Amino acid sequence: MVDERFYRALGPKSIGDLIRAGQIGPGELVHGNEAVMLSGVAALKEAGPRDIAFYDGADPQAIAACQAGLLLISQARLAPADFPGAIWQTAFPRAGFAGLCDALFIRREHVPGAPAIPASARLEADVAICAGAVLGEGVEIGTGAWIGPNAVIGPGVCIGRGTRLGANAMVQCALIGDHVRIGAGAVLGDTGFGLAQAASGSVDLPHFGRVIVQDRASIGALSSVDRGQLQDTLIGENAKIDNHCQIAHNVQIGAHAILAAFAGISGSAIIGEGARLAGRVGIADHVEVGAGASLAAGSGLMHTVPKGAIWGGYPAKPVQRWMREVAWLKKATGQKHVE
């Protein structure tokens, strides 16, 4: 469900309303009727009878249990004949979904001309707010928190007790735990890099997820953690993220994981509990690093790493195999080993 601390609902609206307003994009209603009322957006497996969902794959099993009020799909034959909701057939289901999201929700923004600390903000005892910091409507900050100079906290954000937010940091669409450390210039909760193809070219996908940072985690200076698309981006308890790291939308980072500087984690990747990533590691989308696994510096990971394994190289592979390949390559090219 969309968290209305961060988004304002514009619905409910009927399918007919959306068609007449031109907000549903090109296509055809091939199942159901225009009277269906819609008020939410959701992933395919989580959608209910008042939600909009989309599917742009080719596997009928993926939508067999979908309960969406409106399903956008490229091939109507993929949906079961007894599909409970309406079906809109379109060549660009993902892009159509993006347009409908904009018709149902708008993100809450800072109000121009509002005071830096609005009356609706709830601050517990001993909260320190430095010069130039700006808080949005409905912000909540716990006892003993420290908000650095020129930091920006978006509407609805919750920050836990004893948490420190560095100078010029920005936090929006996020729930931050207790005793978290966020470095100077870090950005949490901005839109992820999600795109969809439409007839006119690429369009940006909306991101209704949040950033959840659990207790005692730390995020270094100038790092970026994108909010999720339809689920949350999660930074686990006591996870340690160095400076200049990029965490994309929907990423899940387990408790006590460690990411060194310049790590780049693509969307929907999973970093297991206690995993260790050395500097400049890059991880492809939807890849999983098992609990306790390690990646050597500069590794480029494209496949799942088993629990407790040590991988390295580009592309990354088990470290023993990588070292054997490096040794063979030196021998084959006549290079001498230099200590």
Disulfide bonds with the S-S distance in Angstrom:
none
